[in-house]
Amino acid sequence: MAPSCPVCRSVRIETRQYGKKVGGTIGAVAGATSGAALVLSGAEVGAIAGAVAGPVGSAFGAITGSVLAMLIGGATGCAAGAAFGEVIDDNVLDKYRCADCGYTFGSRPS
């Protein structure tokens, strides 16, 4: 059931999701940073896998392994941060805004 404004009873409600957006951004940065710590192991695995194709394959494999380690870390961190932010949206912040009167409210009635 769609929420309605507790002040004017309008059903034209916007979802703000500030916690989810901020949490996702912080999580992505933190995940990419932790992924950067895994760059050496990703580069090593990529270099070993690429060694079959010779020195060029080894270098390409190392770069690919490094990039994948950062991307996986960033994606994982973003998902975790967004989930945490959604909990904050639902329980702490005013998640909804009425498009008619501008009133902001949470998921539970005030």
N, C-alpha and C positions, 0 to 999 in steps of 0.2 A: 504494500500500500504506500503510495506517495505521500510524503509529509505535507502538511498545510501550515500556513503561517498562524501562530497562536494569537497574533494581534488582529489581522484583517481577514483571516481565514482563506487567503488566496492560495491556489495550488501552483502558482508560477514561482517555483522554488529553484534556486541555483545551489549547486554543491560547491563549496569553497575549497576544501581539501588542502589547506596550507600545510598541515602536518605531514601528509603523504608526500607532497612535493618536496618539502625541505628534507624530510627523512630520506627520500630516494636520492636526492642530490648528495647529501652527506654520506650516505651509504655507498654510493658509486665512487666518490672520491676516496673514501677509506678502503673500499675493496680494490680499487686500482692501485692504491699505495701498497696494500699488502700483496697484491699481484706483482708489483715491482720487486718485492722481496723474493718472489719466486722466479724472477726473470732468469737468474743464473741456472736454476735447475731446468727451466723450460728451454733455455738456450742449449744446455748440455744435451737434453733429450733430442731436440731438433737437430743438433749437429750430428749426433750419432745416427739418427734416422736418415739424414741427408748425405751421410758419408758414402753411401752406395753410389751416388751420382758424382762423386769426386769432390774436389775442394770447393767448387762453386755450389754444389748441392749442400755441402756441409755449412757454408756461410748462409745460404738461403734458409736452410733448416733451423739454424740458430736464431735468425731474425724472426722467422715464423713462430718458433716456440716461445720466444720472448713476448711477441705481440699477443699470442693466444693466452699466455699466462695473465697478462694485464687485463685482457678483455673478459676472461672468465672471472677474475677477481672483481672487476668493476660490476659485471652483471649480477653476481651473487650478492655483493654489497648493496647494490641498488634495490634488489628484491627484498632483502632483509630490512633495509632502511624504510622502504615504502610500507612494508607490513607494520613496522613499529609506528610509523607516522600515522597510519590509518587507525591504530588503536588510540593514539593521542587525539586524533580528530573526533573519534566516537565518544571518548570519555572526558576530555578536558576542554577542547576548543569548541567554539560555535561553528558547527559544520555547515549549516545552511544559511542562506540569505534570501529573503523575500524580494522578488523582482518588482513588486508593486509598492510596498511601503519601505523597503530597505532594512527591515528588522532582521537581526541575526540571532540564530538560536541553535541549540544542540539537538542531538537525536532524541533526548528525553524532554518532555514538557517541563517548562520552568515553574 
